[in-house]
Amino acid sequence: MEEYLNIKYITASIVYSLLGILILVVAFVVIEKLAPENLWKKIVDEQNVALAIMAAGFMLAVAIIISSAIHG
């Protein structure tokens, strides 16, 4: 049981989680800069549901790629 509660595994999990979140945010900011219009403004102010679904799909895809890269 000690094996599963090792501080090394907990620390690695926290570091990888924070790294994954950081990479996801950076990827969204890059897409935001590349887009011709402000995506966040369109989603929040104009309530563009199609754009929100597209952004969610992008975030899920990047999250899957990040998790696969981290876990090997």
mmJSON file of the N, C-alpha and C atoms, coordinates in Angstrom:
{"data_MODEL":{"atom_site":{
"group_PDB":["ATOM","ATOM","ATOM","ATOM","ATOM","ATOM","ATOM","ATOM","ATOM","ATOM","ATOM","ATOM","ATOM","ATOM","ATOM","ATOM","ATOM","ATOM","ATOM","ATOM","ATOM","ATOM","ATOM","ATOM","ATOM","ATOM","ATOM","ATOM","ATOM","ATOM","ATOM","ATOM","ATOM","ATOM","ATOM","ATOM","ATOM","ATOM","ATOM","ATOM","ATOM","ATOM","ATOM","ATOM","ATOM","ATOM","ATOM","ATOM","ATOM","ATOM","ATOM","ATOM","ATOM","ATOM","ATOM","ATOM","ATOM","ATOM","ATOM","ATOM","ATOM","ATOM","ATOM","ATOM","ATOM","ATOM","ATOM","ATOM","ATOM","ATOM","ATOM","ATOM","ATOM","ATOM","ATOM","ATOM","ATOM","ATOM","ATOM","ATOM","ATOM","ATOM","ATOM","ATOM","ATOM","ATOM","ATOM","ATOM","ATOM","ATOM","ATOM","ATOM","ATOM","ATOM","ATOM","ATOM","ATOM","ATOM","ATOM","ATOM","ATOM","ATOM","ATOM","ATOM","ATOM","ATOM","ATOM","ATOM","ATOM","ATOM","ATOM","ATOM","ATOM","ATOM","ATOM","ATOM","ATOM","ATOM","ATOM","ATOM","ATOM","ATOM","ATOM","ATOM","ATOM","ATOM","ATOM","ATOM","ATOM","ATOM","ATOM","ATOM","ATOM","ATOM","ATOM","ATOM","ATOM","ATOM","ATOM","ATOM","ATOM","ATOM","ATOM","ATOM","ATOM","ATOM","ATOM","ATOM","ATOM","ATOM","ATOM","ATOM","ATOM","ATOM","ATOM","ATOM","ATOM","ATOM","ATOM","ATOM","ATOM","ATOM","ATOM","ATOM","ATOM","ATOM","ATOM","ATOM","ATOM","ATOM","ATOM","ATOM","ATOM","ATOM","ATOM","ATOM","ATOM","ATOM","ATOM","ATOM","ATOM","ATOM","ATOM","ATOM","ATOM","ATOM","ATOM","ATOM","ATOM","ATOM","ATOM","ATOM","ATOM","ATOM","ATOM","ATOM","ATOM","ATOM","ATOM","ATOM","ATOM","ATOM","ATOM","ATOM","ATOM","ATOM","ATOM","ATOM","ATOM","ATOM","ATOM","ATOM","ATOM","ATOM","ATOM","ATOM"],
"id":[1,2,3,4,5,6,7,8,9,10,11,12,13,14,15,16,17,18,19,20,21,22,23,24,25,26,27,28,29,30,31,32,33,34,35,36,37,38,39,40,41,42,43,44,45,46,47,48,49,50,51,52,53,54,55,56,57,58,59,60,61,62,63,64,65,66,67,68,69,70,71,72,73,74,75,76,77,78,79,80,81,82,83,84,85,86,87,88,89,90,91,92,93,94,95,96,97,98,99,100,101,102,103,104,105,106,107,108,109,110,111,112,113,114,115,116,117,118,119,120,121,122,123,124,125,126,127,128,129,130,131,132,133,134,135,136,137,138,139,140,141,142,143,144,145,146,147,148,149,150,151,152,153,154,155,156,157,158,159,160,161,162,163,164,165,166,167,168,169,170,171,172,173,174,175,176,177,178,179,180,181,182,183,184,185,186,187,188,189,190,191,192,193,194,195,196,197,198,199,200,201,202,203,204,205,206,207,208,209,210,211,212,213,214,215,216],
"type_symbol":["N","C","C","N","C","C","N","C","C","N","C","C","N","C","C","N","C","C","N","C","C","N","C","C","N","C","C","N","C","C","N","C","C","N","C","C","N","C","C","N","C","C","N","C","C","N","C","C","N","C","C","N","C","C","N","C","C","N","C","C","N","C","C","N","C","C","N","C","C","N","C","C","N","C","C","N","C","C","N","C","C","N","C","C","N","C","C","N","C","C","N","C","C","N","C","C","N","C","C","N","C","C","N","C","C","N","C","C","N","C","C","N","C","C","N","C","C","N","C","C","N","C","C","N","C","C","N","C","C","N","C","C","N","C","C","N","C","C","N","C","C","N","C","C","N","C","C","N","C","C","N","C","C","N","C","C","N","C","C","N","C","C","N","C","C","N","C","C","N","C","C","N","C","C","N","C","C","N","C","C","N","C","C","N","C","C","N","C","C","N","C","C","N","C","C","N","C","C","N","C","C","N","C","C","N","C","C","N","C","C","N","C","C","N","C","C"],
"label_atom_id":["N","CA","C","N","CA","C","N","CA","C","N","CA","C","N","CA","C","N","CA","C","N","CA","C","N","CA","C","N","CA","C","N","CA","C","N","CA","C","N","CA","C","N","CA","C","N","CA","C","N","CA","C","N","CA","C","N","CA","C","N","CA","C","N","CA","C","N","CA","C","N","CA","C","N","CA","C","N","CA","C","N","CA","C","N","CA","C","N","CA","C","N","CA","C","N","CA","C","N","CA","C","N","CA","C","N","CA","C","N","CA","C","N","CA","C","N","CA","C","N","CA","C","N","CA","C","N","CA","C","N","CA","C","N","CA","C","N","CA","C","N","CA","C","N","CA","C","N","CA","C","N","CA","C","N","CA","C","N","CA","C","N","CA","C","N","CA","C","N","CA","C","N","CA","C","N","CA","C","N","CA","C","N","CA","C","N","CA","C","N","CA","C","N","CA","C","N","CA","C","N","CA","C","N","CA","C","N","CA","C","N","CA","C","N","CA","C","N","CA","C","N","CA","C","N","CA","C","N","CA","C","N","CA","C","N","CA","C","N","CA","C","N","CA","C","N","CA","C","N","CA","C"],
"label_alt_id":[null,null,null,null,null,null,null,null,null,null,null,null,null,null,null,null,null,null,null,null,null,null,null,null,null,null,null,null,null,null,null,null,null,null,null,null,null,null,null,null,null,null,null,null,null,null,null,null,null,null,null,null,null,null,null,null,null,null,null,null,null,null,null,null,null,null,null,null,null,null,null,null,null,null,null,null,null,null,null,null,null,null,null,null,null,null,null,null,null,null,null,null,null,null,null,null,null,null,null,null,null,null,null,null,null,null,null,null,null,null,null,null,null,null,null,null,null,null,null,null,null,null,null,null,null,null,null,null,null,null,null,null,null,null,null,null,null,null,null,null,null,null,null,null,null,null,null,null,null,null,null,null,null,null,null,null,null,null,null,null,null,null,null,null,null,null,null,null,null,null,null,null,null,null,null,null,null,null,null,null,null,null,null,null,null,null,null,null,null,null,null,null,null,null,null,null,null,null,null,null,null,null,null,null,null,null,null,null,null,null,null,null,null,null,null,null],
"label_comp_id":["MET","MET","MET","GLU","GLU","GLU","GLU","GLU","GLU","TYR","TYR","TYR","LEU","LEU","LEU","ASN","ASN","ASN","ILE","ILE","ILE","LYS","LYS","LYS","TYR","TYR","TYR","ILE","ILE","ILE","THR","THR","THR","ALA","ALA","ALA","SER","SER","SER","ILE","ILE","ILE","VAL","VAL","VAL","TYR","TYR","TYR","SER","SER","SER","LEU","LEU","LEU","LEU","LEU","LEU","GLY","GLY","GLY","ILE","ILE","ILE","LEU","LEU","LEU","ILE","ILE","ILE","LEU","LEU","LEU","VAL","VAL","VAL","VAL","VAL","VAL","ALA","ALA","ALA","PHE","PHE","PHE","VAL","VAL","VAL","VAL","VAL","VAL","ILE","ILE","ILE","GLU","GLU","GLU","LYS","LYS","LYS","LEU","LEU","LEU","ALA","ALA","ALA","PRO","PRO","PRO","GLU","GLU","GLU","ASN","ASN","ASN","LEU","LEU","LEU","TRP","TRP","TRP","LYS","LYS","LYS","LYS","LYS","LYS","ILE","ILE","ILE","VAL","VAL","VAL","ASP","ASP","ASP","GLU","GLU","GLU","GLN","GLN","GLN","ASN","ASN","ASN","VAL","VAL","VAL","ALA","ALA","ALA","LEU","LEU","LEU","ALA","ALA","ALA","ILE","ILE","ILE","MET","MET","MET","ALA","ALA","ALA","ALA","ALA","ALA","GLY","GLY","GLY","PHE","PHE","PHE","MET","MET","MET","LEU","LEU","LEU","ALA","ALA","ALA","VAL","VAL","VAL","ALA","ALA","ALA","ILE","ILE","ILE","ILE","ILE","ILE","ILE","ILE","ILE","SER","SER","SER","SER","SER","SER","ALA","ALA","ALA","ILE","ILE","ILE","HIS","HIS","HIS","GLY","GLY","GLY"],
"label_asym_id":["A","A","A","A","A","A","A","A","A","A","A","A","A","A","A","A","A","A","A","A","A","A","A","A","A","A","A","A","A","A","A","A","A","A","A","A","A","A","A","A","A","A","A","A","A","A","A","A","A","A","A","A","A","A","A","A","A","A","A","A","A","A","A","A","A","A","A","A","A","A","A","A","A","A","A","A","A","A","A","A","A","A","A","A","A","A","A","A","A","A","A","A","A","A","A","A","A","A","A","A","A","A","A","A","A","A","A","A","A","A","A","A","A","A","A","A","A","A","A","A","A","A","A","A","A","A","A","A","A","A","A","A","A","A","A","A","A","A","A","A","A","A","A","A","A","A","A","A","A","A","A","A","A","A","A","A","A","A","A","A","A","A","A","A","A","A","A","A","A","A","A","A","A","A","A","A","A","A","A","A","A","A","A","A","A","A","A","A","A","A","A","A","A","A","A","A","A","A","A","A","A","A","A","A","A","A","A","A","A","A","A","A","A","A","A","A"],
"label_entity_id":["1","1","1","1","1","1","1","1","1","1","1","1","1","1","1","1","1","1","1","1","1","1","1","1","1","1","1","1","1","1","1","1","1","1","1","1","1","1","1","1","1","1","1","1","1","1","1","1","1","1","1","1","1","1","1","1","1","1","1","1","1","1","1","1","1","1","1","1","1","1","1","1","1","1","1","1","1","1","1","1","1","1","1","1","1","1","1","1","1","1","1","1","1","1","1","1","1","1","1","1","1","1","1","1","1","1","1","1","1","1","1","1","1","1","1","1","1","1","1","1","1","1","1","1","1","1","1","1","1","1","1","1","1","1","1","1","1","1","1","1","1","1","1","1","1","1","1","1","1","1","1","1","1","1","1","1","1","1","1","1","1","1","1","1","1","1","1","1","1","1","1","1","1","1","1","1","1","1","1","1","1","1","1","1","1","1","1","1","1","1","1","1","1","1","1","1","1","1","1","1","1","1","1","1","1","1","1","1","1","1","1","1","1","1","1","1"],
"label_seq_id":[1,1,1,2,2,2,3,3,3,4,4,4,5,5,5,6,6,6,7,7,7,8,8,8,9,9,9,10,10,10,11,11,11,12,12,12,13,13,13,14,14,14,15,15,15,16,16,16,17,17,17,18,18,18,19,19,19,20,20,20,21,21,21,22,22,22,23,23,23,24,24,24,25,25,25,26,26,26,27,27,27,28,28,28,29,29,29,30,30,30,31,31,31,32,32,32,33,33,33,34,34,34,35,35,35,36,36,36,37,37,37,38,38,38,39,39,39,40,40,40,41,41,41,42,42,42,43,43,43,44,44,44,45,45,45,46,46,46,47,47,47,48,48,48,49,49,49,50,50,50,51,51,51,52,52,52,53,53,53,54,54,54,55,55,55,56,56,56,57,57,57,58,58,58,59,59,59,60,60,60,61,61,61,62,62,62,63,63,63,64,64,64,65,65,65,66,66,66,67,67,67,68,68,68,69,69,69,70,70,70,71,71,71,72,72,72],
"pdbx_PDB_ins_code":[null,null,null,null,null,null,null,null,null,null,null,null,null,null,null,null,null,null,null,null,null,null,null,null,null,null,null,null,null,null,null,null,null,null,null,null,null,null,null,null,null,null,null,null,null,null,null,null,null,null,null,null,null,null,null,null,null,null,null,null,null,null,null,null,null,null,null,null,null,null,null,null,null,null,null,null,null,null,null,null,null,null,null,null,null,null,null,null,null,null,null,null,null,null,null,null,null,null,null,null,null,null,null,null,null,null,null,null,null,null,null,null,null,null,null,null,null,null,null,null,null,null,null,null,null,null,null,null,null,null,null,null,null,null,null,null,null,null,null,null,null,null,null,null,null,null,null,null,null,null,null,null,null,null,null,null,null,null,null,null,null,null,null,null,null,null,null,null,null,null,null,null,null,null,null,null,null,null,null,null,null,null,null,null,null,null,null,null,null,null,null,null,null,null,null,null,null,null,null,null,null,null,null,null,null,null,null,null,null,null,null,null,null,null,null,null],
"Cartn_x":[0.818,0.0,0.861,2.035,2.924,3.342,3.415,3.833,2.926,1.631,0.669,0.597,1.029,0.973,2.348,3.241,4.581,4.536,5.274,5.271,5.791,6.657,7.191,6.066,5.16,4.057,3.055,2.805,1.88,2.453,3.73,4.382,4.393,4.721,4.745,3.363,2.349,0.981,0.588,0.932,0.611,1.385,2.657,3.482,2.963,2.675,2.168,0.794,-0.044,-1.354,-1.211,-0.363,-0.142,0.504,1.429,2.063,1.043,0.171,-0.863,-1.82,-2.226,-3.126,-2.436,-1.17,-0.416,-0.307,-0.002,0.105,-1.241,-2.321,-3.659,-3.997,-3.69,-3.961,-3.111,-1.846,-0.968,-1.471,-1.918,-2.449,-3.697,-4.568,-5.77,-5.394,-4.415,-3.981,-3.381,-2.62,-2.044,-3.15,-4.135,-5.263,-6.034,-6.179,-6.867,-6.135,-4.807,-4.01,-4.056,-4.128,-4.144,-5.506,-6.549,-7.9,-8.1,-8.872,-9.086,-9.921,-10.729,-11.546,-11.318,-11.764,-11.602,-12.598,-12.094,-12.968,-13.699,-12.967,-13.567,-14.703,-14.508,-15.56,-16.792,-16.549,-17.67,-18.446,-17.728,-18.388,-19.164,-18.544,-19.157,-20.182,-19.788,-20.679,-21.799,-21.43,-22.43,-23.08,-22.629,-23.152,-23.232,-22.126,-22.018,-21.807,-22.865,-22.826,-21.94,-22.002,-21.198,-19.706,-19.323,-17.922,-17.512,-18.414,-18.121,-17.928,-18.734,-18.593,-17.269,-16.897,-15.634,-14.458,-14.526,-13.459,-13.373,-14.51,-14.516,-13.899,-14.215,-13.617,-12.117,-11.673,-10.235,-9.563,-10.173,-9.58,-9.539,-10.591,-10.586,-9.497,-9.347,-8.325,-6.93,-6.663,-5.353,-5.139,-6.174,-6.057,-5.728,-6.332,-6.044,-4.594,-4.142,-2.764,-1.786,-2.067,-1.187,-1.145,-2.31,-2.328,-1.609,-1.727,-1.013,0.497,0.903,2.339,2.908,2.156,2.641,2.71,1.675,1.621,2.378,2.754,3.58,2.837],
"Cartn_y":[-1.193,0.0,1.255,1.184,2.334,2.75,1.789,2.059,3.072,3.007,3.862,5.259,5.421,6.709,7.364,6.961,7.505,8.97,9.834,11.265,11.553,10.688,10.867,10.78,9.831,9.673,10.825,11.271,12.392,13.66,13.915,15.104,15.053,13.908,13.762,13.993,13.492,13.683,15.154,15.854,17.288,18.082,17.78,18.499,18.255,17.011,16.706,17.323,17.383,18.007,19.503,20.159,21.594,21.869,21.018,21.163,20.984,20.005,19.788,20.948,21.502,22.668,23.864,24.074,25.188,25.059,23.868,23.649,23.864,23.435,23.628,25.111,25.876,27.316,28.003,27.638,28.233,27.907,26.687,26.306,27.113,27.34,28.143,29.592,30.133,31.514,31.636,30.642,30.669,30.639,29.771,29.719,31.032,31.61,32.903,33.991,33.985,34.985,34.747,33.486,33.168,33.414,33.381,33.55,35.0,35.196,36.563,37.433,36.823,37.583,37.047,37.795,37.411,36.303,35.076,33.924,34.028,34.427,34.493,35.511,36.656,37.676,37.146,36.445,35.873,34.854,34.043,33.005,33.621,34.551,35.099,36.18,37.171,38.312,37.985,37.351,37.066,35.696,34.919,33.596,32.689,32.63,31.805,30.345,29.563,28.185,27.32,27.517,26.712,26.926,28.154,28.451,27.88,27.895,27.311,25.797,25.139,23.698,23.397,24.236,24.052,24.24,25.244,25.488,24.327,23.809,22.665,21.437,21.213,20.097,20.253,21.476,21.751,21.459,21.921,21.703,20.22,19.482,18.036,17.335,17.733,17.122,17.395,18.637,18.98,18.262,18.152,17.455,15.976,15.35,13.943,13.788,14.708,14.655,14.852,15.82,16.088,14.883,14.309,13.16,11.96,11.766,10.662,10.9,12.146,12.454,12.291,12.668,12.584,11.14,10.354,8.979,7.991,8.428,7.576,6.678],
"Cartn_z":[0.0,0.0,0.0,0.609,0.634,-0.762,-1.664,-3.02,-3.709,-3.45,-4.129,-3.52,-2.298,-1.64,-1.543,-2.385,-2.394,-2.824,-2.14,-2.425,-3.833,-4.333,-5.69,-6.723,-6.559,-7.504,-7.395,-6.192,-5.994,-6.604,-6.358,-6.915,-8.436,-8.994,-10.453,-11.04,-10.377,-10.856,-10.856,-9.798,-9.712,-10.766,-10.919,-11.904,-13.315,-13.647,-14.981,-15.219,-14.205,-14.347,-14.627,-13.858,-14.071,-15.425,-15.82,-17.127,-18.252,-18.119,-19.127,-19.235,-18.091,-18.095,-18.732,-18.407,-18.977,-20.489,-20.974,-22.416,-23.096,-22.472,-23.037,-23.14,-22.101,-22.118,-23.185,-23.271,-24.287,-25.693,-25.91,-27.225,-27.561,-26.571,-26.835,-27.145,-26.437,-26.694,-28.09,-28.511,-29.855,-30.902,-30.73,-31.676,-31.651,-30.474,-30.336,-31.131,-31.085,-31.811,-33.32,-33.737,-35.163,-35.806,-35.021,-35.557,-36.0,-37.067,-37.553,-36.604,-35.781,-34.83,-33.425,-32.433,-31.037,-30.694,-30.558,-30.321,-28.987,-27.949,-26.617,-26.588,-27.253,-27.309,-28.052,-29.142,-29.905,-29.071,-28.302,-27.505,-26.35,-25.631,-24.417,-24.73,-25.514,-25.764,-26.745,-27.853,-28.89,-28.71,-27.756,-27.437,-28.681,-29.383,-30.577,-30.145,-30.19,-29.708,-30.604,-31.899,-32.817,-32.556,-32.327,-32.03,-30.679,-29.715,-28.404,-28.518,-29.33,-29.541,-30.243,-31.225,-31.915,-30.952,-30.092,-29.117,-28.12,-27.707,-26.792,-27.456,-28.711,-29.447,-29.578,-29.846,-29.917,-28.584,-27.49,-26.173,-25.817,-26.159,-25.911,-26.72,-27.98,-28.826,-28.282,-27.895,-27.348,-26.013,-25.207,-23.915,-24.12,-25.105,-25.394,-25.864,-26.717,-27.196,-26.029,-25.158,-24.012,-23.077,-22.78,-21.872,-22.465,-23.768,-24.408,-24.37,-24.575,-24.55,-23.154,-22.137,-20.752,-20.285,-20.598,-20.104,-20.984,-22.151,-23.004,-23.83],
"occupancy":[1.0,1.0,1.0,1.0,1.0,1.0,1.0,1.0,1.0,1.0,1.0,1.0,1.0,1.0,1.0,1.0,1.0,1.0,1.0,1.0,1.0,1.0,1.0,1.0,1.0,1.0,1.0,1.0,1.0,1.0,1.0,1.0,1.0,1.0,1.0,1.0,1.0,1.0,1.0,1.0,1.0,1.0,1.0,1.0,1.0,1.0,1.0,1.0,1.0,1.0,1.0,1.0,1.0,1.0,1.0,1.0,1.0,1.0,1.0,1.0,1.0,1.0,1.0,1.0,1.0,1.0,1.0,1.0,1.0,1.0,1.0,1.0,1.0,1.0,1.0,1.0,1.0,1.0,1.0,1.0,1.0,1.0,1.0,1.0,1.0,1.0,1.0,1.0,1.0,1.0,1.0,1.0,1.0,1.0,1.0,1.0,1.0,1.0,1.0,1.0,1.0,1.0,1.0,1.0,1.0,1.0,1.0,1.0,1.0,1.0,1.0,1.0,1.0,1.0,1.0,1.0,1.0,1.0,1.0,1.0,1.0,1.0,1.0,1.0,1.0,1.0,1.0,1.0,1.0,1.0,1.0,1.0,1.0,1.0,1.0,1.0,1.0,1.0,1.0,1.0,1.0,1.0,1.0,1.0,1.0,1.0,1.0,1.0,1.0,1.0,1.0,1.0,1.0,1.0,1.0,1.0,1.0,1.0,1.0,1.0,1.0,1.0,1.0,1.0,1.0,1.0,1.0,1.0,1.0,1.0,1.0,1.0,1.0,1.0,1.0,1.0,1.0,1.0,1.0,1.0,1.0,1.0,1.0,1.0,1.0,1.0,1.0,1.0,1.0,1.0,1.0,1.0,1.0,1.0,1.0,1.0,1.0,1.0,1.0,1.0,1.0,1.0,1.0,1.0,1.0,1.0,1.0,1.0,1.0,1.0,1.0,1.0,1.0,1.0,1.0,1.0],
"B_iso_or_equiv":[0.0,0.0,0.0,0.0,0.0,0.0,0.0,0.0,0.0,0.0,0.0,0.0,0.0,0.0,0.0,0.0,0.0,0.0,0.0,0.0,0.0,0.0,0.0,0.0,0.0,0.0,0.0,0.0,0.0,0.0,0.0,0.0,0.0,0.0,0.0,0.0,0.0,0.0,0.0,0.0,0.0,0.0,0.0,0.0,0.0,0.0,0.0,0.0,0.0,0.0,0.0,0.0,0.0,0.0,0.0,0.0,0.0,0.0,0.0,0.0,0.0,0.0,0.0,0.0,0.0,0.0,0.0,0.0,0.0,0.0,0.0,0.0,0.0,0.0,0.0,0.0,0.0,0.0,0.0,0.0,0.0,0.0,0.0,0.0,0.0,0.0,0.0,0.0,0.0,0.0,0.0,0.0,0.0,0.0,0.0,0.0,0.0,0.0,0.0,0.0,0.0,0.0,0.0,0.0,0.0,0.0,0.0,0.0,0.0,0.0,0.0,0.0,0.0,0.0,0.0,0.0,0.0,0.0,0.0,0.0,0.0,0.0,0.0,0.0,0.0,0.0,0.0,0.0,0.0,0.0,0.0,0.0,0.0,0.0,0.0,0.0,0.0,0.0,0.0,0.0,0.0,0.0,0.0,0.0,0.0,0.0,0.0,0.0,0.0,0.0,0.0,0.0,0.0,0.0,0.0,0.0,0.0,0.0,0.0,0.0,0.0,0.0,0.0,0.0,0.0,0.0,0.0,0.0,0.0,0.0,0.0,0.0,0.0,0.0,0.0,0.0,0.0,0.0,0.0,0.0,0.0,0.0,0.0,0.0,0.0,0.0,0.0,0.0,0.0,0.0,0.0,0.0,0.0,0.0,0.0,0.0,0.0,0.0,0.0,0.0,0.0,0.0,0.0,0.0,0.0,0.0,0.0,0.0,0.0,0.0,0.0,0.0,0.0,0.0,0.0,0.0],
"pdbx_formal_charge":[null,null,null,null,null,null,null,null,null,null,null,null,null,null,null,null,null,null,null,null,null,null,null,null,null,null,null,null,null,null,null,null,null,null,null,null,null,null,null,null,null,null,null,null,null,null,null,null,null,null,null,null,null,null,null,null,null,null,null,null,null,null,null,null,null,null,null,null,null,null,null,null,null,null,null,null,null,null,null,null,null,null,null,null,null,null,null,null,null,null,null,null,null,null,null,null,null,null,null,null,null,null,null,null,null,null,null,null,null,null,null,null,null,null,null,null,null,null,null,null,null,null,null,null,null,null,null,null,null,null,null,null,null,null,null,null,null,null,null,null,null,null,null,null,null,null,null,null,null,null,null,null,null,null,null,null,null,null,null,null,null,null,null,null,null,null,null,null,null,null,null,null,null,null,null,null,null,null,null,null,null,null,null,null,null,null,null,null,null,null,null,null,null,null,null,null,null,null,null,null,null,null,null,null,null,null,null,null,null,null,null,null,null,null,null,null],
"auth_seq_id":[1,1,1,2,2,2,3,3,3,4,4,4,5,5,5,6,6,6,7,7,7,8,8,8,9,9,9,10,10,10,11,11,11,12,12,12,13,13,13,14,14,14,15,15,15,16,16,16,17,17,17,18,18,18,19,19,19,20,20,20,21,21,21,22,22,22,23,23,23,24,24,24,25,25,25,26,26,26,27,27,27,28,28,28,29,29,29,30,30,30,31,31,31,32,32,32,33,33,33,34,34,34,35,35,35,36,36,36,37,37,37,38,38,38,39,39,39,40,40,40,41,41,41,42,42,42,43,43,43,44,44,44,45,45,45,46,46,46,47,47,47,48,48,48,49,49,49,50,50,50,51,51,51,52,52,52,53,53,53,54,54,54,55,55,55,56,56,56,57,57,57,58,58,58,59,59,59,60,60,60,61,61,61,62,62,62,63,63,63,64,64,64,65,65,65,66,66,66,67,67,67,68,68,68,69,69,69,70,70,70,71,71,71,72,72,72],
"auth_comp_id":["MET","MET","MET","GLU","GLU","GLU","GLU","GLU","GLU","TYR","TYR","TYR","LEU","LEU","LEU","ASN","ASN","ASN","ILE","ILE","ILE","LYS","LYS","LYS","TYR","TYR","TYR","ILE","ILE","ILE","THR","THR","THR","ALA","ALA","ALA","SER","SER","SER","ILE","ILE","ILE","VAL","VAL","VAL","TYR","TYR","TYR","SER","SER","SER","LEU","LEU","LEU","LEU","LEU","LEU","GLY","GLY","GLY","ILE","ILE","ILE","LEU","LEU","LEU","ILE","ILE","ILE","LEU","LEU","LEU","VAL","VAL","VAL","VAL","VAL","VAL","ALA","ALA","ALA","PHE","PHE","PHE","VAL","VAL","VAL","VAL","VAL","VAL","ILE","ILE","ILE","GLU","GLU","GLU","LYS","LYS","LYS","LEU","LEU","LEU","ALA","ALA","ALA","PRO","PRO","PRO","GLU","GLU","GLU","ASN","ASN","ASN","LEU","LEU","LEU","TRP","TRP","TRP","LYS","LYS","LYS","LYS","LYS","LYS","ILE","ILE","ILE","VAL","VAL","VAL","ASP","ASP","ASP","GLU","GLU","GLU","GLN","GLN","GLN","ASN","ASN","ASN","VAL","VAL","VAL","ALA","ALA","ALA","LEU","LEU","LEU","ALA","ALA","ALA","ILE","ILE","ILE","MET","MET","MET","ALA","ALA","ALA","ALA","ALA","ALA","GLY","GLY","GLY","PHE","PHE","PHE","MET","MET","MET","LEU","LEU","LEU","ALA","ALA","ALA","VAL","VAL","VAL","ALA","ALA","ALA","ILE","ILE","ILE","ILE","ILE","ILE","ILE","ILE","ILE","SER","SER","SER","SER","SER","SER","ALA","ALA","ALA","ILE","ILE","ILE","HIS","HIS","HIS","GLY","GLY","GLY"],
"auth_asym_id":["A","A","A","A","A","A","A","A","A","A","A","A","A","A","A","A","A","A","A","A","A","A","A","A","A","A","A","A","A","A","A","A","A","A","A","A","A","A","A","A","A","A","A","A","A","A","A","A","A","A","A","A","A","A","A","A","A","A","A","A","A","A","A","A","A","A","A","A","A","A","A","A","A","A","A","A","A","A","A","A","A","A","A","A","A","A","A","A","A","A","A","A","A","A","A","A","A","A","A","A","A","A","A","A","A","A","A","A","A","A","A","A","A","A","A","A","A","A","A","A","A","A","A","A","A","A","A","A","A","A","A","A","A","A","A","A","A","A","A","A","A","A","A","A","A","A","A","A","A","A","A","A","A","A","A","A","A","A","A","A","A","A","A","A","A","A","A","A","A","A","A","A","A","A","A","A","A","A","A","A","A","A","A","A","A","A","A","A","A","A","A","A","A","A","A","A","A","A","A","A","A","A","A","A","A","A","A","A","A","A","A","A","A","A","A","A"],
"auth_atom_id":["N","CA","C","N","CA","C","N","CA","C","N","CA","C","N","CA","C","N","CA","C","N","CA","C","N","CA","C","N","CA","C","N","CA","C","N","CA","C","N","CA","C","N","CA","C","N","CA","C","N","CA","C","N","CA","C","N","CA","C","N","CA","C","N","CA","C","N","CA","C","N","CA","C","N","CA","C","N","CA","C","N","CA","C","N","CA","C","N","CA","C","N","CA","C","N","CA","C","N","CA","C","N","CA","C","N","CA","C","N","CA","C","N","CA","C","N","CA","C","N","CA","C","N","CA","C","N","CA","C","N","CA","C","N","CA","C","N","CA","C","N","CA","C","N","CA","C","N","CA","C","N","CA","C","N","CA","C","N","CA","C","N","CA","C","N","CA","C","N","CA","C","N","CA","C","N","CA","C","N","CA","C","N","CA","C","N","CA","C","N","CA","C","N","CA","C","N","CA","C","N","CA","C","N","CA","C","N","CA","C","N","CA","C","N","CA","C","N","CA","C","N","CA","C","N","CA","C","N","CA","C","N","CA","C","N","CA","C","N","CA","C","N","CA","C","N","CA","C","N","CA","C"],
"pdbx_PDB_model_num":[1,1,1,1,1,1,1,1,1,1,1,1,1,1,1,1,1,1,1,1,1,1,1,1,1,1,1,1,1,1,1,1,1,1,1,1,1,1,1,1,1,1,1,1,1,1,1,1,1,1,1,1,1,1,1,1,1,1,1,1,1,1,1,1,1,1,1,1,1,1,1,1,1,1,1,1,1,1,1,1,1,1,1,1,1,1,1,1,1,1,1,1,1,1,1,1,1,1,1,1,1,1,1,1,1,1,1,1,1,1,1,1,1,1,1,1,1,1,1,1,1,1,1,1,1,1,1,1,1,1,1,1,1,1,1,1,1,1,1,1,1,1,1,1,1,1,1,1,1,1,1,1,1,1,1,1,1,1,1,1,1,1,1,1,1,1,1,1,1,1,1,1,1,1,1,1,1,1,1,1,1,1,1,1,1,1,1,1,1,1,1,1,1,1,1,1,1,1,1,1,1,1,1,1,1,1,1,1,1,1,1,1,1,1,1,1]
}}}
